[in-house]
Amino acid sequence: MPMAKLIISYMTWKQAIMNWRALPPEEKRRRRWARIPLNVAESMAFEGEPVNIAMLQAEHDQRTPLATSKPRSAS
């Protein structure tokens, strides 16, 4: 029986932007919120600080996203 081939397709940056813009606002908020621990870890690692991603994730999980009353402005 032949092995299944793993096919990885990469999006161009234009496709990624189009896909992001097509997402509903709630999904964009959810993804931004979920990415915070990794963003902090990357920033700390860049500065040469010791980083414990599990600790950052645990702290993040204890918090809830802030509700915003107005949409983010485009810059």
Contacts in CASP RR format, 6 or more apart in sequence:
PFRMAT RR
TARGET T0000
AUTHOR 0000-0000-0000
METHOD contacts of the structure
MODEL  1
MPMAKLIISYMTWKQAIMNWRALPPEEKRRRRWARIPLNVAESMAFEGEP
VNIAMLQAEHDQRTPLATSKPRSAS
11 19 0 8 1.000
20 28 0 8 1.000
23 31 0 8 1.000
25 71 0 8 1.000
29 65 0 8 1.000
33 65 0 8 1.000
36 60 0 8 1.000
37 53 0 8 1.000
37 56 0 8 1.000
37 57 0 8 1.000
37 59 0 8 1.000
37 60 0 8 1.000
38 53 0 8 1.000
40 56 0 8 1.000
41 51 0 8 1.000
41 53 0 8 1.000
41 56 0 8 1.000
44 50 0 8 1.000
44 51 0 8 1.000
45 51 0 8 1.000
END
